[in-house]
Amino acid sequence: MKRAAAAGLCAALLCGMCAPAYAADTAKPAQTTTTAQTEVKAPVKLSFDTLEKTVREGNVSIRSYQQTVESAEKTDVSDQYINKYFSLSQQIDAYDKQISSLKKSRDSIKDTDLRKTITAQISVLQATRDSLYQQYKDLDDDEDDAKDEQKKTVDSTRRQMQNNADTICLSAENNYISLASMQYSLAQTERSLQQLDRSIAQTKKQVALGIATKNTLSGLESQRELLAAQQKSAQTSADSLANTLAIQCGYPTGTEITIESLPEVTAEQLASIDYETDLAEALKNSYSIWSADDSVRKASDDYENDVTNNLHAYEAAKIQRDATEESVKSSFRKLYKTMQEKNTAMTAAQTDLAQAQKTFAVSQLQYNRGMISRIKFEEAQDTYTTAQETAENARTGLLTAYNNYQWAKRGVMTSAS
């Protein structure tokens, strides 16, 4: 009990046996938080399947969030109540001594008016002493309330920091997918440039032989120049995104990273989706709804504890909570619809790709046998390349939509696109 602890502390101080309150702190070396990271020289290889684990372990902000939670958990409100018990007990003892002293002096006084004056002083001191004693008795309840509030503070801090960390992980995964898509496009662009180089070299020979015009060659060269400029711009964007991803994983700026191929969204994964069950899980885990619920709780506590007499604040918090739930439902429905649309688009793209592949195989055979012109062959080749790019974009689009949907079930909502 804090009263016993306060009494012991009081006795120790009176006997001169208690060390200064700061002694325990000064005995420990100062601890500092550092964000310095070991320089990574070799390329770092990342995998989508283990990316969340990598980010949670290495991200500087997430580590800071963990320290914030740990600091909140270590806060002990009981310490301040020991001081309050001690302070009140000292004040009560002082008033008891004054009252006792006045009573003794009053007993020896014969003057009636003076006795009345002293009696009045005793009454005032006794009233103050009784008020302090009531505060002393109320400290147990106050301490329990403070502990409850501290627990709520810790829970709130933990939930907020968890949501912040989850948001970083989701962002890193979406950046990973975007980077993979960029790298695929860059590879396609590089192949197109190589093809243009071959066409330009061949056209130069044809110009020399007089079977092709300089305008044709100039057109090809302009096309290559434009494509090379687009490639340079895309490479800059990819490098910037790769650097962002490296930082999200906790690596220093400029760390070279390589990424593995993206996972496929399997038919089994899509078949396991149950909208109603998933929605219930998303509502239960939603940070937005939790935060709105917490605001309702605080408004209710403030009203009940006379912190505020504004009942409208409590009613407004409840209305906001209901609106938040509807917003989460709407967002989740959009994510579900987007995932369905992306799945339909991928199915169509795969069908088109399969057909384009067959057509290209036939065209290639016909071209090799001299049955079709080069223009017809290149048209089939372009159609096949476009179908490949469309299928890849559809695949990454479905993965992004599926990943966002899964995170929404965990309580982290992102806009559907």
C-alpha positions in Angstrom: 0.0 0.0 0.0 1.3 3.5 -0.9 0.4 4.9 2.5 2.8 2.4 4.2 5.5 3.3 1.6 4.9 7.0 2.2 5.3 6.5 5.9 8.5 4.5 5.4 9.8 7.2 3.1 8.9 9.9 5.6 10.7 8.0 8.4 13.8 7.5 6.3 14.0 11.2 5.4 13.6 12.2 9.0 16.5 9.9 10.0 18.7 11.2 7.1 19.0 7.7 5.6 17.5 8.3 2.2 19.7 9.2 -0.8 18.7 12.0 -3.1 15.9 11.1 -5.6 18.2 11.6 -8.6 20.9 9.3 -7.3 19.6 6.2 -9.1 19.4 8.0 -12.4 22.9 9.6 -12.2 24.4 6.2 -11.4 23.4 4.9 -14.9 25.1 6.0 -18.1 23.0 8.1 -20.4 21.4 6.1 -23.1 21.0 7.6 -26.6 19.0 6.4 -29.5 21.0 6.2 -32.7 19.8 5.8 -36.2 23.3 5.2 -37.6 23.4 2.2 -39.9 26.2 0.1 -41.1 27.1 0.9 -44.7 26.0 -1.9 -47.1 28.3 -2.2 -50.1 27.1 -5.4 -51.7 23.7 -5.4 -53.4 20.8 -6.4 -51.1 18.4 -9.0 -52.4 14.8 -8.6 -51.4 11.9 -11.1 -51.7 8.2 -10.1 -51.6 7.3 -13.0 -49.4 9.7 -11.8 -46.6 9.5 -8.1 -47.3 7.2 -7.3 -44.4 9.5 -9.1 -42.0 12.5 -7.2 -43.4 10.7 -3.8 -43.0 9.5 -4.5 -39.5 13.0 -5.4 -38.4 15.0 -2.7 -40.2 12.8 0.3 -40.7 14.0 3.2 -38.5 10.5 4.7 -37.9 9.1 1.3 -36.9 12.0 0.8 -34.4 11.2 4.3 -33.1 7.5 3.3 -32.7 8.5 0.3 -30.7 10.6 2.4 -28.4 7.6 4.8 -27.9 5.4 1.8 -26.9 8.1 0.5 -24.5 8.5 3.9 -22.9 4.7 4.1 -22.4 4.7 0.7 -20.8 7.5 1.5 -18.4 5.7 4.6 -17.1 4.6 3.9 -13.5 2.0 6.3 -12.2 2.4 4.8 -8.7 5.6 6.8 -8.2 3.9 10.1 -8.2 1.3 8.9 -5.7 4.0 7.9 -3.2 5.1 11.5 -3.3 1.4 12.6 -2.8 0.9 10.3 0.2 4.2 11.5 1.7 3.3 15.2 1.1 -0.2 14.9 2.5 1.0 12.9 5.6 3.5 15.6 6.3 0.9 18.4 6.1 -1.6 16.4 8.2 1.1 15.8 10.9 2.0 19.5 10.9 -1.6 20.5 11.4 -2.0 17.9 14.2 0.9 19.4 16.0 -0.4 23.0 15.6 -3.9 21.9 16.8 -2.4 20.0 19.7 -0.2 23.0 20.6 -3.1 25.4 20.5 -5.3 23.2 22.6 -2.6 23.0 25.3 -2.1 26.7 25.4 -5.9 27.3 25.4 -6.2 25.1 28.5 -4.0 27.4 30.5 -5.7 30.6 29.4 -8.3 32.2 31.7 -9.4 35.0 29.4 -12.7 34.0 27.8 -12.3 36.1 24.6 -8.8 34.8 24.0 -10.0 31.3 24.5 -12.8 31.9 22.0 -10.2 33.2 19.5 -7.9 30.2 19.9 -10.9 27.9 19.7 -11.9 29.5 16.4 -8.3 29.1 15.1 -8.4 25.5 16.1 -11.7 25.0 14.2 -10.1 26.5 11.0 -7.0 24.3 11.3 -9.2 21.3 12.1 -11.3 21.9 9.0 -8.2 22.2 6.8 -6.7 19.1 8.4 -9.9 17.1 7.8 -9.9 18.2 4.2 -6.3 17.1 3.7 -7.2 13.8 5.4 -10.1 13.2 3.1 -7.7 13.8 0.1 -5.4 11.3 1.7 -8.1 8.7 2.0 -9.2 9.4 -1.7 -5.7 8.8 -3.0 -6.2 5.0 -3.3 -9.2 5.5 -5.6 -7.3 8.3 -7.5 -4.4 6.0 -8.0 -6.6 3.2 -9.3 -8.2 5.6 -11.7 -4.8 6.8 -12.8 -3.6 3.3 -13.4 -6.7 2.6 -15.5 -6.1 5.7 -17.5 -2.4 4.8 -18.0 -3.4 1.4 -19.3 -5.7 3.0 -21.8 -2.9 5.3 -22.8 -0.5 2.4 -23.3 -3.2 0.5 -25.3 -3.9 3.6 -27.4 -0.2 4.2 -28.1 0.4 0.6 -29.0 -2.5 0.6 -31.4 -1.5 3.8 -33.1 2.1 2.7 -33.5 1.0 -0.7 -34.8 -1.1 1.1 -37.5 1.8 3.4 -38.4 4.1 0.3 -38.8 1.5 -1.6 -40.8 1.0 1.4 -43.1 4.8 1.5 -43.8 4.8 -2.2 -44.6 1.9 -1.9 -47.0 3.6 1.0 -48.7 6.8 -1.0 -49.0 5.0 -3.9 -50.6 3.2 -1.7 -53.1 6.5 0.0 -53.9 8.1 -3.5 -54.5 5.3 -4.3 -56.9 5.6 -1.0 -58.7 9.4 -1.4 -59.0 9.0 -4.9 -60.5 6.6 -3.5 -63.0 9.0 -0.7 -63.9 11.9 -3.1 -64.3 9.8 -5.2 -66.6 8.9 -2.2 -68.7 12.6 -1.2 -68.8 13.5 -4.6 -70.0 10.8 -4.4 -72.7 12.1 -1.0 -73.8 15.7 -2.3 -73.9 14.5 -5.1 -76.2 12.7 -2.5 -78.4 15.9 -0.5 -78.6 17.9 -3.5 -79.6 15.3 -4.3 -82.3 15.4 -0.7 -83.6 19.3 -0.9 -83.7 19.0 -3.9 -85.9 16.4 -2.2 -88.1 18.5 0.9 -88.4 21.6 -1.1 -89.3 19.6 -3.0 -91.9 18.0 0.1 -93.3 21.4 1.8 -93.6 22.5 -1.0 -95.9 19.3 -0.7 -97.9 19.8 3.0 -98.3 23.2 2.3 -99.6 21.8 -0.2 -102.1 19.0 2.3 -103.0 16.2 0.1 -101.9 15.2 2.3 -98.9 14.9 6.0 -98.5 16.8 8.3 -96.1 13.4 9.4 -94.8 12.8 5.9 -93.6 16.1 5.8 -91.9 15.6 9.2 -90.3 12.2 8.1 -89.0 13.7 5.0 -87.3 16.5 7.1 -85.8 14.0 9.6 -84.4 12.0 6.8 -83.0 15.0 5.4 -81.3 16.0 8.8 -79.9 12.5 9.3 -78.4 12.5 5.7 -76.9 15.9 6.2 -75.4 14.8 9.4 -73.7 11.8 7.7 -72.3 14.0 4.9 -71.1 16.3 7.3 -69.3 13.4 9.0 -67.6 11.9 5.7 -66.6 15.2 4.5 -65.2 15.5 7.6 -63.1 12.0 6.9 -61.6 12.9 3.3 -61.0 16.2 4.2 -59.3 14.3 6.7 -57.1 11.7 4.1 -56.1 14.4 1.5 -55.4 16.1 3.9 -53.1 12.8 4.6 -51.3 12.3 0.9 -50.9 15.8 0.4 -49.5 15.2 3.1 -46.9 11.9 1.6 -45.9 13.8 -1.7 -45.3 16.2 0.2 -43.1 19.2 0.4 -45.5 21.2 3.5 -46.1 20.4 5.9 -48.9 22.1 4.6 -52.1 22.0 1.0 -51.2 21.7 -1.1 -54.3 18.9 -3.6 -54.2 17.7 -6.4 -56.4 14.3 -7.9 -56.2 13.0 -11.4 -56.9 10.0 -12.0 -59.2 6.6 -11.3 -58.0 4.4 -14.0 -56.6 1.3 -15.1 -58.5 -2.2 -14.7 -57.1 -3.4 -18.3 -57.3 -6.9 -19.6 -58.2 -7.0 -21.1 -54.7 -6.4 -17.8 -53.0 -9.1 -16.1 -55.1 -11.5 -19.0 -54.4 -11.0 -18.7 -50.6 -12.3 -15.1 -50.6 -15.6 -14.7 -48.7 -16.8 -11.1 -48.8 -19.1 -11.1 -45.8 -16.5 -13.0 -43.6 -13.7 -10.7 -44.8 -15.7 -7.6 -44.2 -16.5 -8.6 -40.6 -12.8 -9.2 -40.1 -11.9 -5.8 -41.6 -14.4 -4.0 -39.4 -13.1 -5.8 -36.3 -9.4 -4.9 -37.1 -10.0 -1.4 -38.6 -7.8 1.2 -37.0 -10.1 4.0 -38.2 -13.1 2.4 -36.4 -11.0 1.7 -33.3 -9.9 5.3 -33.2 -13.5 6.5 -33.5 -14.6 4.1 -30.7 -11.8 5.5 -28.6 -13.1 9.0 -29.2 -16.5 7.9 -28.1 -15.1 6.4 -24.9 -13.1 9.6 -24.1 -16.2 11.8 -24.7 -18.3 9.5 -22.5 -15.7 9.4 -19.7 -15.3 13.2 -19.8 -19.1 13.7 -19.5 -19.5 11.2 -16.7 -16.6 12.5 -14.7 -17.7 16.1 -15.1 -14.7 17.0 -17.1 -17.1 18.6 -19.5 -20.9 19.1 -19.3 -21.2 19.0 -23.1 -23.4 16.0 -23.9 -23.4 17.0 -27.6 -19.7 16.1 -27.8 -20.5 12.6 -26.8 -23.4 12.4 -29.3 -21.2 13.9 -32.0 -18.5 11.3 -31.3 -21.1 8.5 -31.7 -22.3 9.9 -35.0 -18.7 10.2 -36.2 -18.1 6.6 -35.2 -21.1 5.4 -37.2 -19.9 7.5 -40.2 -16.4 6.0 -40.0 -17.8 2.5 -40.0 -19.9 3.3 -43.1 -16.8 4.8 -44.8 -14.7 1.6 -44.0 -17.5 -0.6 -45.4 -17.6 1.5 -48.6 -13.8 1.5 -49.0 -13.7 -2.3 -48.4 -16.5 -2.8 -51.0 -14.4 -0.8 -53.5 -11.3 -2.9 -52.8 -13.3 -6.1 -53.3 -14.8 -4.7 -56.6 -11.4 -3.6 -57.8 -10.0 -7.0 -57.1 -12.8 -8.6 -59.1 -12.2 -6.2 -62.0 -8.5 -6.9 -62.0 -9.1 -10.6 -62.0 -11.4 -10.3 -65.0 -8.8 -8.1 -66.7 -6.1 -10.6 -66.1 -8.2 -13.5 -67.4 -8.9 -11.6 -70.6 -5.3 -10.5 -71.0 -4.0 -14.1 -70.6 -6.5 -15.2 -73.2 -5.4 -12.5 -75.6 -1.7 -13.4 -74.9 -2.3 -17.0 -75.7 -3.9 -16.1 -79.0 -1.3 -13.5 -79.8 1.4 -16.1 -79.1 -0.2 -18.6 -81.5 -0.6 -16.0 -84.2 3.0 -14.9 -83.8 4.3 -18.5 -84.0 2.4 -18.9 -87.3 3.5 -15.6 -88.7 7.1 -16.4 -87.8 6.9 -19.7 -89.6 5.3 -18.0 -92.7 7.9 -15.2 -92.7 10.8 -17.7 -92.6 9.2 -19.5 -95.6 8.7 -16.2 -97.4 5.0 -16.5 -97.3 4.4 -13.0 -95.7 6.1 -9.7 -95.9 8.3 -8.3 -93.1 5.7 -5.7 -92.4 3.1 -8.4 -91.6 5.6 -10.2 -89.5 6.5 -7.1 -87.5 2.8 -6.4 -87.0 2.3 -9.8 -85.5 5.4 -9.3 -83.4 4.1 -6.0 -82.1 0.7 -7.5 -81.3 2.5 -10.3 -79.3 4.7 -7.8 -77.4 1.7 -5.6 -76.6 -0.2 -8.7 -75.3 2.8 -9.6 -73.1 2.9 -6.1 -71.6 -0.9 -6.1 -71.1 -0.8 -9.5 -69.4 2.1 -8.4 -67.1 0.3 -5.2 -66.2 -2.8 -7.1 -65.5 -0.9 -9.6 -63.3 0.7 -6.8 -61.2 -2.6 -5.0 -61.1 -4.3 -8.1 -59.6 -1.5 -8.7 -57.1 -1.7 -5.1 -55.9 -5.5 -5.3 -55.6 -5.3 -8.6 -53.8 -2.6 -7.4 -51.5 -4.5 -4.2 -50.6 -7.6 -6.4 -49.9 -5.6 -8.6 -47.5 -4.2 -5.6 -45.7 -7.7 -4.2 -45.4 -8.8 -7.4 -43.6 -5.9 -6.7 -41.1 -7.3 -3.2 -40.5 -5.2 -1.1 -42.8 -7.3 0.5 -45.5 -5.9 2.0 -48.7 -7.8 3.6 -51.6 -8.8 1.3 -54.4 -7.4 2.0 -57.9 
